[in-house]
Amino acid sequence: MAARAKSLTERDRKPLTAAAHIWSMPANDVRAFADALGRLGYDAQSLLDAAGLRDADLTDPDTRISCEAIGAMLSGAQRTRFTPNLGLELARLTPMGTNPLLDYLVVTSDTVGSGVHQLARYLRLIGNPVVLDVHDEHDDDIRVEMANGAAPFSVEYVAALMVLHLRAETDGRFAVTSINFQHTPDDAAAFGRILGCAVRPASSWNGLKVPRDAWHLPLRRRDPVLRQVLESHAESIFARLPVRTGLALAVQRALTARVAGGDTSVNALANELAMSGRTLQRRLTAEGVSYRDLLDEARKEAAGRYLAESTLAICEVAYLVGYSEPAPFHRAFKRWYGMTPEVFRHRERGGVA
């Protein structure tokens, strides 16, 4: 491999922080990466296989893929054939609508600025590790900063995706003054040439500087009625998202994906998060929560969702969320919701039996 080709495979091979160990992406995002790698001429299936990912892993919208698996896929591509600025290249091949709710929350906004505020607020819906913070107190430009801690690849990908998609949604009029990176991209000149702006590596911050006139550009698909509907849906999802952070948040997400028929043992979750069961429980205790509490919350959420949205019998729901007998499930459900499963289902369906 050429020296420059170490940008992803070595730059992102540094010792993982706790946040990096627990970060994950929705399966459809990883599928978009795989599709884009295929369009770049890679054997996407071989890369998925080498990363231990199956097609079934990428077709379930509720599945989340670990950062280790994603890193293995991307590093495998770079070892096969180095592509400079891989984050930028994947962004160029990521179509609008890859994340339908998030994407259309942005493009139905009135202006670029309101769309970026939407993105900053709702990015958590897909669990993206990049956190956006808008600073408009500067005289000339708006600063859209990306909080420290995200991997260089994630920063490059999100920055490029924002510029490219907002450019398309303003019929080519949107442009930024500069993109600032705390790291040094593989080819900063090419990065800037493609995105039409200055690229400032080794900066004190990550993010975009947006001119005020560009910030106020109208978006071509602005639609206040549709946006209001989407916001209502997004807020309802927010209300169900775990409020926890750190390792507890990662465990809660993993349990949500596993609770219906998967292995919810502490050792299985610990293995997924690359640590021992004892270490997992010790770190959760340090965060003020127990594994039992998190499993109980996951079962509660899943049971309520199945009863409200599916036609499964109550005994089937009980089995799906980990109860082999109806009686313990009924006792747990009354503790969770203050009513029986029968009353809950009746109420959630508008009184229809």
RAWO-V672099 format. One record per residue. N is the residue number from 1. RES is the residue in three letters. SS is DSSP state (a for helix, b for strand, c for the rest). PSI is psi as a letter, one per 30 degrees, with the letter a starting at -180 (999 if undefined). Layout:
n->{N N}
res->{RES RES}
ss->{SS SS}
psi->{PSI PSI}
This chain:
n->{1 2 3 4 5 6 7 8 9 10 11 12 13 14 15 16 17 18 19 20 21 22 23 24 25 26 27 28 29 30 31 32 33 34 35 36 37 38 39 40 41 42 43 44 45 46 47 48 49 50 51 52 53 54 55 56 57 58 59 60 61 62 63 64 65 66 67 68 69 70 71 72 73 74 75 76 77 78 79 80 81 82 83 84 85 86 87 88 89 90 91 92 93 94 95 96 97 98 99 100 101 102 103 104 105 106 107 108 109 110 111 112 113 114 115 116 117 118 119 120 121 122 123 124 125 126 127 128 129 130 131 132 133 134 135 136 137 138 139 140 141 142 143 144 145 146 147 148 149 150 151 152 153 154 155 156 157 158 159 160 161 162 163 164 165 166 167 168 169 170 171 172 173 174 175 176 177 178 179 180 181 182 183 184 185 186 187 188 189 190 191 192 193 194 195 196 197 198 199 200 201 202 203 204 205 206 207 208 209 210 211 212 213 214 215 216 217 218 219 220 221 222 223 224 225 226 227 228 229 230 231 232 233 234 235 236 237 238 239 240 241 242 243 244 245 246 247 248 249 250 251 252 253 254 255 256 257 258 259 260 261 262 263 264 265 266 267 268 269 270 271 272 273 274 275 276 277 278 279 280 281 282 283 284 285 286 287 288 289 290 291 292 293 294 295 296 297 298 299 300 301 302 303 304 305 306 307 308 309 310 311 312 313 314 315 316 317 318 319 320 321 322 323 324 325 326 327 328 329 330 331 332 333 334 335 336 337 338 339 340 341 342 343 344 345 346 347 348 349 350 351 352 353}
res->{MET ALA ALA ARG ALA LYS SER LEU THR GLU ARG ASP ARG LYS PRO LEU THR ALA ALA ALA HIS ILE TRP SER MET PRO ALA ASN ASP VAL ARG ALA PHE ALA ASP ALA LEU GLY ARG LEU GLY TYR ASP ALA GLN SER LEU LEU ASP ALA ALA GLY LEU ARG ASP ALA ASP LEU THR ASP PRO ASP THR ARG ILE SER CYS GLU ALA ILE GLY ALA MET LEU SER GLY ALA GLN ARG THR ARG PHE THR PRO ASN LEU GLY LEU GLU LEU ALA ARG LEU THR PRO MET GLY THR ASN PRO LEU LEU ASP TYR LEU VAL VAL THR SER ASP THR VAL GLY SER GLY VAL HIS GLN LEU ALA ARG TYR LEU ARG LEU ILE GLY ASN PRO VAL VAL LEU ASP VAL HIS ASP GLU HIS ASP ASP ASP ILE ARG VAL GLU MET ALA ASN GLY ALA ALA PRO PHE SER VAL GLU TYR VAL ALA ALA LEU MET VAL LEU HIS LEU ARG ALA GLU THR ASP GLY ARG PHE ALA VAL THR SER ILE ASN PHE GLN HIS THR PRO ASP ASP ALA ALA ALA PHE GLY ARG ILE LEU GLY CYS ALA VAL ARG PRO ALA SER SER TRP ASN GLY LEU LYS VAL PRO ARG ASP ALA TRP HIS LEU PRO LEU ARG ARG ARG ASP PRO VAL LEU ARG GLN VAL LEU GLU SER HIS ALA GLU SER ILE PHE ALA ARG LEU PRO VAL ARG THR GLY LEU ALA LEU ALA VAL GLN ARG ALA LEU THR ALA ARG VAL ALA GLY GLY ASP THR SER VAL ASN ALA LEU ALA ASN GLU LEU ALA MET SER GLY ARG THR LEU GLN ARG ARG LEU THR ALA GLU GLY VAL SER TYR ARG ASP LEU LEU ASP GLU ALA ARG LYS GLU ALA ALA GLY ARG TYR LEU ALA GLU SER THR LEU ALA ILE CYS GLU VAL ALA TYR LEU VAL GLY TYR SER GLU PRO ALA PRO PHE HIS ARG ALA PHE LYS ARG TRP TYR GLY MET THR PRO GLU VAL PHE ARG HIS ARG GLU ARG GLY GLY VAL ALA}
ss->{c c a a a a a a a c a a a c c c c a a a a a c b b b a a a a a a a a a a a a a c c c c a a a a a a a c c c c a a a a c c c c c b b b a a a a a a a a a a a a a a c c c c c a a a a a a a c c c c c c c a a a a a a a a c c c b a a a a a a a a a a a a a a a c c c c c b b b b c c c c c b b b b b b c c c c c a a a a a a a a a a a a a a a a a a c c c c c c c c b b b c c c c c c c a a a a a a a a c c b b b c c c c c b b b b b b a a a a c c b c c c c c a a a a a a a a a a a a a a a a a c c c c c a a a a a a a a a a a a a c c c c c c c a a a a a a a c c c c a a a a a a a a a a c c c c a a a a a a a a a a a a a a a a a a a c c c c a a a a a a a c c c c c a a a a a a a a a a a a c c c a a a a a a a a c c c c c}
psi->{k l e f f f e e f e e g g l k k l e e e f f k l l k e f e e e e e e e e e e f f g l j e e e e e e f g g k l e e f g f j f f k k k l e e e e e e e e e e e e e e j k j k h e e e e e e f g j l k f e i e e e e f e e f g l e l e e e e e e e e e e g f f e g g k f k k k k k j g f k e e l k k j k k k l f l k e e e e e e e e e e e e e e e e e f g h g f k l l e l k k k f a j l e i e e e e e e e f h l k k j l h l f l k a k k k k e e e e g k k k f g k j e e e e e e e e e e e e e e e f f k k g l l b e e e e e e e e e e f f f i f l j g l e e e e e e e g h l l e e e e e e e e e f g g l l e e e e e e e e e e e e e e e e e e f l g k l e e e e e e e g g k f k e e e e e e e e e e e f g l l e e e e e e e f g g g k 999}
